[in-house]
Amino acid sequence: MFEQERIELIKTLRAKGITNERVLEAIYETERHLFVPEAVRHHAYNDTALPIGFGQTISQPYTVAIMTQELDVQEDDKVLEIGTGSGYQAAILVKLGAKVYSIERNMEIYNRALKLFDTLNIRAALRCSDGTIGWEEFAPFNKIIVTAGSPKIPNALKKQLAVGGKLVIPIGDRKGQTITTLTKLSDEEFSVKELPFFSFVPLIGREGWKE
Ligand code: SAH
């Protein structure tokens, strides 16, 4: 379904500078229309964020593409995602061969993702809790991706990242954020790369925003 729209979306992402072929292929293969509400389904392959209910959004495909490219996902990487939302980003990580653990704080959104993953036969471990404290039980993770904007980098996430791993997180104020990629060089050292001018819904929790 939506074959032509999907081809167009990949063209758009290439034109905007996405170069990782595996990422482009995973986006091409993932049926975004299955992750958005019926009412906005005809916009599913536009390069825009869309409402998914409960005041939340599914990120713009370009944003998903750039974050996934920054994360540098390898087959069998153990990846932690904070902010399951529609499940679209998690589905792409699964497609790239990662073992995915995803946390969502909103119970209704979590339940909907759980059902959808069951229906679509997508294998990922989902949990309903505050993702700013990570998922200690399964740490360390090779990669961690946060899909909501945070005022700072939660300490627990830095700790739960494996040495050599990457953490991709939007950092900024409530209005605008910089997609920040940390590479863990040793237990104490990180290198930092920053891509400015993005806008995410807020990360709410102990080490994020207060409601
Ligand atoms: N990755 C999602 C994007 C969803 S928007 C997708 O592909 O659709 C961000 C999500 O983060 C929202 O669903 C919001 O409820 C959730 N969120 C916000 N703060 C959180 C926290 N502390 N822990 C877990 N999820 C959180």
Residues whose N, C-alpha, C, O or C-beta is under 5 A from the ligand:
A	BS01	SAH	Q56 T57 I58 S59 I82 G83 T84 G85 S86 G87 Y88 Q89 I103 E104 R105 N106 I109 S129 D130 G131 T132 T147 A148 P202 L203 I204 G205
